Amino acid sequence: MKLLVIGSGGREHAMAWKLAQSPRVTRMWCSPGNAGIGLERLAANGREVECVKIGAEDLPGLLRFAREQQPDLTVVGPDNPLALGVVDLFQREGFRIWGPNQSAARFESSKAFAQQFMERHGIPTARSEVFDDPVAASRFAATLGGRCAVKADGLALGKGVLLCRDMAQADAAIEEMLVKGTFGTAGSRVIIQELLGGMEISLHAICDGQRALLFPTSQDHKRARDGDLGPNTGGMGAYSPTPFLTELELERVRREVFEPWLRGCREEGIDYRGILYPGLMLTATGPRVLEFNARFGDPETEVYLPRMENDLVEVLEASVDGRLDQLDLRWSPLDCVGVVMASQGYPGQYPKGKPITGLEEAGQMDRVKVFHAGTGRAGDQLVTQGGRVLVVTAWGRGLEAARATAYEAVSRIRFDGAQFRRDIAAKALG
């Protein structure tokens, strides 16, 4: 079986690593991939995963490649190609592809659509409204006392959310998006959302158009610095499972969030096949959905897939083919912790081309996998190429053991200006 994986980050490295373990996969390409993905080998025949220099948003280039190589399944990692309609394009050409189509991807590509969908179908969420006028947006923010999240409607690499504690911050955030246009067209409309209190967690479910199978819980760490301080990022680390939802509470989330969401999709003719990833706030009055994502989370993928005991190829095929009712998801009882090592300055401007050392030493540790997110090559040397550079992942019996192993592995890796949070998973340990 031949696979094409679209994307280049830590999420796609984790997906390629897991897919390569399938005995059915005899050849795999990743477009464009990264330096770490190109080091993976297929379990079936020892062949390397091949990185192809075609951007994830270059839909014509991806289609040409698919016509040449005839992959049996294409797997889409990032949100942008989904929003651009890569699934629709490949399906029209007769290729099997995994991920939501363009209509379904609106749950992430338009926060306004997702918010209004939740309101239509009674899915518990925060009080919010959509604006393109800064004066009206400010007026609504004032009704919340300035305690709000100002969110770009479109895709902004996970950074289009500004959290505000007072009106001065709210007005500054509104001006940043609607007046200065910092987020480009993604911020030409904004959602002003009530700031909810509670514990935030990430849920994932794989969907096949009719049903949704829930993953275990996980928790991302969005802020750049320890103690949830600093600017929002694409995620500085994650762990799974979390201790914050009992089985009874998870059943409530299934009943109040996923069941009405599935009903709403059926009523509105949305054929959703892929991952649905709602960010969830556990408030004093029950769970509230903050937003939906239409793909695997990053860095959540890097702590989910080491725990998944199924063949990922079979899981994705069941999602594409509408037969998740024939599948039981199986999960390791081990805890998993992933720590992001980022470039100095991230999520703002950051340097590139810094040599990375210690990867081999860290990678030889038991129950450790280093996923590459933003790496490249300068001759024979691995170098930094992105804001988030690596996701250092470890698993073990108990969260403390997994966490200690992850940070021990981090301590063995070096590059100039490396920054990382030292409190990943600390909330779960009290």
N, C-alpha and C positions, 0 to 999 in steps of 0.2 A: 504494500500500500504506500502511495506517495502523498506526502502532506506539504502544503504551503502555509506557513505561519506569517501573518502580517503584523509588523511592529518592531520596536527596537529597544524596549526598556526592560526593567527588572521583571515586570509582569510577563512579558513575552519570553524572557529567559526561563522563568519558572515553568511556563507552559511548554516550551520546547524541551526542557529537561524532563518533564513528566511524560510528554508524548513520546520522547525517544526511548522510554522504558517499555513501550508496548512491543510485544513480539511481532505485531502485524506491520510495523512501520519499517520499510526497507529503504526509503529515501525521504529526506526532509530538507526543504529550503526555508529560509527566514528572510523576509524582505522588509527593511534593510538589515535587520539583525544588529548585533554588536560583537565586540571582541570575545566576550564570554560565551555567547551562543555558538560561535564558530568553533569552540573547543569541545562541545558536546558530541558524543558518539552514540549511534543507534545500538540498542541492545541486540537487535536481530542479526546484525552483520558487521558491527564495528565501524560502519561508515560515518564520517563526520557530517554534522549538520552544515549545510552550505548557505552562507550569507550572500544575498543578491543585492546589488546596488540599485534598488528601486525604492523610492520613498513610499511610506505607508499611505500617503494621500495622492500618489500618482496613479489614479485609477486606470487610465489608458495603458500605462506601462505594466501594471499588474495584470491586466487582462491579456496583453500581448504575451507576457511570460506564461500565463496559464494556458493559452492556446498552444504555445510551443511545448510545454512540459506535461500538460494534462494531469494535474494533481487529482487524486481521488477525493480529497477533502481540503478545503481552505479554511483556516482558523483565523478569525480577526481578533486582535488584542485591543487596540486603542479605540477611543470614542470618535475621533475625527473621520476616519474612513467609513464608519458606520453611518454617521450623520450625512456624509456625502453620497451615500447610496451604493457602497461597494457590494453589498449583499444582493440588492436588486439587479445590479449590472451583471454579476456572475451568474445569478439564477437565470436571467434572460438568455445567457449564452450556454446554458445547460450544465454549469458546474455546480457541484455540491459545495456549500459554504456554510460555516457556522457563525451565527451572530444575528442580532435583530436587524430586520430590514429598515429602510429609511423612515417609514411611518412609525414603527415601533421605537426606533432610536430617539424619537422626539421626547421621550421621558427624560433623556439627559440633554439633548441638544437644545431644548427649550424649557427652562425652569417654569416659565409662565404656563406652558401647556400642561406640565406635570402638576403644578399647583392647582390649576383649574380642574384637571381630571380628578384630583383627590377630593376637591370640594363637590364635584358632581356626583361622586360615588361614595361619599360618606367615609372616606379614609381619614383617620385622625391626623391632623397636621397643625401647624402653627397658624395663627391669624396673619394674613398677609394680603398685599395688593400689588398690582403690576403698574409701572409708570414709565413714560418716556419724557415726561415734563418734570424738571427738577423742582419747581415750586410746589406742584401737587405732591411730589414724592416727599418733600420736606414737611408739608402739612400733615401727611399721614404718619411720618416718623414721629412728629410731635405728639400725636395721640398715643404713642407708645412710650412717651417720655424719653425718646432718643435711644432706648434700649432695644436694638434691632440688629438684624443681619441685612446688609445691603448686598444683593446678589446679582451678578451679571446674568442676563437671560440665557445667553449662549455659552459655548464651550470656551474655557479660559485656562486649560491645563491644570484644573484643580485649584486655581488661585483666585478665582473671581468672586470671592466671598470676603466682605469686610465686616468685622464684628464691632459694634458700637455700643458704648455704655452711656452716652449722653448726647444731647442735641448737637454739640460742637463736633463730635466725631461723626454723627450721622450726616450732618450737612457736608462735612469734608469728604465723606465716602460718596455721597450723591454727586458732588461736584467732580470728584475723581472720575466717575463713570460717565455721567450724562453730559458734563460740560467739557472736561478735559479729554474725554475719550481714551483714557488710559488702556482700556481693554478692547479698543477698536469696536467692530460691529457687534461683538459678543456683549458689550455693555451699552448698546444703544437703547435697550430696554432694561429696567431693573425690577427686581422683586424686593419689596421691603417686607421683611418677615419678623414677627415678634420674636424676641430673644427668649428662648425657653431655658429653664433651669433643670438640671438633672444629669444623669450619666449618659454619654453618647456612645453608641456601639454601632458596628457595621454588621448587617445581615446580608447574606447572599442566598439566592435560590436559582436553580437551573430550571428553565421553562421550555415547554415543547408546543406551545400554542393552546394547550388545554389544561395543563397542570403545572404545579411548581413544587420542586423538591428542595426543602430548606437545608442549607449547610449549618454546621455548628456556628456559634457566635464568634466574633472577633472584635478587636478594638484597634482603631488607627490613632495616630498621634499627629494632628494636623499642624500644630504650632511649631515654629522653628527651634524654640529653646525650652529647656527644662521648666517644669511647672506650668506648662501650657502658656508660655509667654512668647512674645515675638510675633512676626507676621505669619499668616496662613501659608502653608506649603502644599505640595502634592502629597505629603505624608512623610513623616520622619521615622516611622517604625510601627510595628503591629505585633499582636500576639493572638493566639487562639488555643483553647476556648477561653471565654471570660466567665467570671463567677456571678455576673450581674442578672442573669435570667434563669429562673428555674424552668423545668420542663412545663409546668403549669402556665407560667408566664409566656413561654415560647408558644404554647398552644393558643394563648390569647392573641398574640401577635399574628399568628397564622389566620385566626378567625377574623380579626379586626382590620388587618392590613392586606394579606395576600388573597383571601377569599373575595373581598369586594373588588380588589384590583383585577383579579381574573375575570370576575363577572363584568366589570366595566370594559375590559378588553373585548370580551365576546360581544357585548352590546354595541360597541363602537367599531367593530370589524377590524380590530388590531390583532394580527397574527404574530405573537411574540415568541420567538425561539432564540434563546440565548440566556445570558445571566441577567437577572434583575438584582440590583444592589441598592437597597434603601438605607440611607443613613437614619438612624433611629435615636431619638432622645427619650430616655426613661424618666418621665416626669412623675410628680407626686400623684397626678390624676390618671396616669396610664401612659402607654407608649404613644409617641407622636413622630410621624415621618417628617424629617427635615427636607429631604430631597431624594430623587431617584437617580441612579446611574444605570446605564444600559450595557455594562461590561464588567469584567472582573475588576475589583479594586486593586490598587497598587499603593502600598505594599501588602495588602491582605492576601493576594494570590500567593505571595512568597511564604506565607505561614499556613495557608490552606492546603496547597498541593503536596507538601511533604507529609501531611497527615492523611491525605486521601489514599485509600487502599484499592480503589477501583482502577481499572485501565482507563485513562482519560479519553482515549480514542473512543471507547465504547460509550462513555458518558455523553460525549459531544454528538456522536452519531444518533443516540437515542433522542437527544434534544432536536436534532435536525429532522428526524423521521417521525416525530410525534408518538414515541413509544416509551416515555419515561415510566409509564405504569408497569413496565416489565423490568425496571431497574431498582435495586436497593443501593443507596449510597453507603459505603463503609468507611469508617474513620478510625485511625489509630488512637489509642487512649493517651498517647504522649502529648505533652504540651509543646507548643512551638512559639519561638520568639524571633522576630526579625528586626535588626537595627540598621537604619539607613546611615551610610557615610556619605556626606555631601561636600560639595566644593565650598570654599570660603566665599561668603557673600550670598549664597543661595538663601532665599528665593529671588534675590535681586541679581545684579550683574556678578559674574564669577569668571575666574580665569580658566583656561583650558590647557591641555598638554602637560599636566604635572605627572611625572613618573610615579607609578604605583608599585610598591614592594610588599612582600609578606603574604601574597595571595596563596602561594603554594603551601607555605607553612600553615596558614589558617585552614586551607582546604583539606589538609591531611588530618585534621582533628576529627575524632569520632563524633558522629551525629551533627556535623556542620556542613552547610552548603552556602557558598558565596555566590549570590546572583548578581550579574553585571547589569547596571542600569544605564550609566552614561560613560562608557569606556571606548577606547579606540587603540590603535597601534601607531607607534612612531618607530619604524624599523622593527626590531625584535622586542621593543619595550612597550608594555601596557601603560597607557596614559589616561588621564581624565579627559572626558569629552562632554560631560553634561553637568547639570546642577546636582541631581542625585546620581551618585557615582556607583555605589554598591549597596546591596541589601544583604547583610551578614546574618544568616539564619541558622538557628540551632534548635534541636528538639531533645526532650528528656522526660524522665518520670517526675512530674511536678514542675510547676512554673518557675520556682526558684532555681532548680537545676538547669532548666533550659535557658533561663536568663543569664545565669552565671557563665554558661558555656558560650553564649552569643557574645557577651562582653569580653570574654577571654580571647575569642577569635578576633574581635575588633581590635584588641590591643596589639595584635601581631601584624596588622596591616598599616602601612604608612603611605601618605602622600601629602605634599605641602599644603597646609591650610585646611586639612580635613576637619569637618565639624560633624558632631553627632550628639543626639540627646542621650543623657545618662540615666533617664528615668522611664524607659520603655517598660511597660507592664507593671510599674510601681503601684498604680491605683488598685490593681487586683491583689496586691500583697499587703494593703492596708498601711 
